């Protein structure tokens, strides 16, 4: 049986009602970043150690960067990742 309350609602409404919309959005953004990095790693045919050298960080930090669930990344690290990907970072409040 379909709950009439859910008819016409969307996923964002559901996540907001559950109090997890922001967390879900953050994880989704991190997964996109991780996917982009992994694609660039494959394109360049480099390993995690080489990526750590490019980003001027440790291999442990690269593992955290590539962990889609780990969302605590500094702006400096995001900037380094963007440069690696040939992109720029733009941050705005909506």
N, C-alpha and C positions, 0 to 999 in steps of 0.2 A: 504494500500500500504506500502511495506517495504522500509525503507530508505536505499539506497545502501551504505551509509557511515557506517551504523551499522553492515553490514554483515561482519562476521569474527572477530568482536571486542568482548571483554569480559567485564564483570562487572567492573573489576579493571580499564580498559581503560575508561569506561563511568564515573566512579566515579572520576578519575583523571581529565578528561575533565571538569567535573562540579566543580572541586576544593574541593572535599569533601572526597577524598580517605583516608587521614590520620585520619580524624574524624571518618569515618566509621570503620576503622581498630581498633581504640581505643575503640569504643563502642562495637565492636565484642569481643575484648579481655575481656572487663569488664563483658560482658554477660556470657562469659565462666567462669570467676572467680566466679561470682554470682551463676551460676548453680552448680559449684563444691561445694561451701559453703552450698548451700541449700540441696544438696544431703547428705553432711556430717552431717548437722543438723538433717535431717530425720533419718540417720543411727544411730546417737547417742541419738536420742530422747531428744534433748535439745531445750530450747526456746531462744528467743533473749536476755533475761536478763542473762541467763547462758553463752551464747556466749560472751556477753559483758565482763563478769567476766574472761572468758578464755583468751580473747584478751586484757584484762586489759584496757578496754575503756568504754565509755558510751553506753547506749542503743541507743541514738540518732546517735552516730557514727556507730553503727551496722546497723541502718536503712539506713544510707548513703552507707555503704559498700554493702548492699543488693539491693540498687537501681541500676539497670543496666545502667541507663542513667547518673549516677553520676560518673565521671571518674577522679576526683581530689583526688586520694588516695596517701598518702605518701609512700615512700619506707619502712619505719618502719612498717606501717600498712600492707603492702603487705608481709613483712617478717613474721609478726605475723600470718597472714592468711595462709601462706605456712606452717608454723609450725603446725597450727591447722589441716591442711589437710594432714600432714605427708609428706610434699614435701619440696623442696629447691627452692630458687629463683636463676635463672640465667639470667643475662641481657647482651645483646650484641647488637652491632650496625651492621646492615646488609646493 
